[in-house]
Amino acid sequence: METINITTLRQDIFNVTEEVVKFNTAYSITSKEGEAVLISRKEYETLKEMEFFNNRPELKQELLESLNAPDSEFIGEDELEW
């Protein structure tokens, strides 16, 4: 994670934002009041999805079990009824 102070960010907001979006760079923005983090929307959505699964242990366990299940426990897509 890169660190940038709020004054520098203000002077170069366009380029910093482009770097965050294009290269998935995260920035820690420092100010007199504390720190904030600038991340891409894609990274934010990934974090929210991880939070969703981590807050539901039963869903997380079910997912882990399905990853280790033998193929015989699954049906083929041609057998699905839509």
C-alpha positions as CSV (number, residue, x, y, z in Angstrom):
1,M,0.0,0.0,0.0
2,E,1.3,3.4,-1.0
3,T,1.1,6.3,1.5
4,I,0.2,9.8,0.4
5,N,-0.7,12.9,2.4
6,I,-3.9,14.7,1.7
7,T,-2.2,17.8,0.2
8,T,-0.3,15.8,-2.3
9,L,-3.4,13.8,-3.2
10,R,-5.3,17.0,-3.7
11,Q,-2.7,18.2,-6.2
12,D,-2.7,15.0,-8.2
13,I,-6.1,13.4,-7.6
14,F,-6.6,12.5,-11.3
15,N,-3.4,10.5,-11.7
16,V,-3.7,8.8,-8.3
17,T,-7.3,7.8,-9.1
18,E,-6.2,6.4,-12.5
19,E,-3.4,4.4,-10.8
20,V,-5.9,3.0,-8.3
21,V,-8.3,1.9,-11.0
22,K,-5.8,0.7,-13.6
23,F,-3.3,-1.0,-11.4
24,N,-5.3,-1.8,-8.3
25,T,-2.9,0.2,-6.2
26,A,-4.2,1.0,-2.7
27,Y,-3.3,4.3,-1.0
28,S,-3.2,5.2,2.6
29,I,-4.1,8.9,2.8
30,T,-2.8,10.7,5.8
31,S,-4.1,13.9,7.3
32,K,-4.1,15.8,10.6
33,E,-7.2,13.9,11.6
34,G,-6.0,10.4,10.8
35,E,-5.8,8.0,7.9
36,A,-8.2,6.9,5.2
37,V,-7.7,4.3,2.4
38,L,-8.3,4.7,-1.3
39,I,-9.0,1.5,-3.2
40,S,-10.7,0.5,-6.4
41,R,-14.3,-0.4,-6.6
42,K,-13.3,-3.9,-7.7
43,E,-11.1,-4.3,-4.6
44,Y,-13.9,-2.9,-2.3
45,E,-16.5,-5.3,-3.8
46,T,-14.1,-8.2,-3.2
47,L,-13.6,-7.2,0.4
48,K,-17.3,-6.9,0.9
49,E,-17.8,-10.4,-0.6
50,M,-15.2,-11.9,1.7
51,E,-16.8,-10.2,4.7
52,F,-20.2,-11.7,3.6
53,F,-18.8,-15.2,3.6
54,N,-16.7,-14.8,6.8
55,N,-19.7,-13.6,8.7
56,R,-21.7,-16.7,7.8
57,P,-19.7,-19.7,9.1
58,E,-22.3,-22.2,7.9
59,L,-22.1,-20.9,4.3
60,K,-18.3,-20.8,4.5
61,Q,-18.2,-24.5,5.7
62,E,-20.6,-25.6,3.0
63,L,-18.4,-24.0,0.3
64,L,-15.3,-25.6,1.7
65,E,-17.0,-29.0,1.8
66,S,-18.2,-28.6,-1.8
67,L,-14.7,-27.9,-2.9
68,N,-13.5,-31.2,-1.6
69,A,-16.6,-33.2,-2.7
70,P,-16.1,-35.9,-5.3
71,D,-17.5,-35.2,-8.8
72,S,-20.1,-37.9,-8.3
73,E,-22.0,-35.7,-5.8
74,F,-22.7,-33.1,-8.6
75,I,-25.0,-33.2,-11.6
76,G,-24.0,-32.2,-15.1
77,E,-25.3,-29.0,-16.6
78,D,-27.3,-31.1,-19.2
79,E,-29.3,-32.5,-16.2
80,L,-30.3,-29.2,-14.9
81,E,-33.9,-28.0,-15.4
82,W,-34.1,-24.3,-16.0
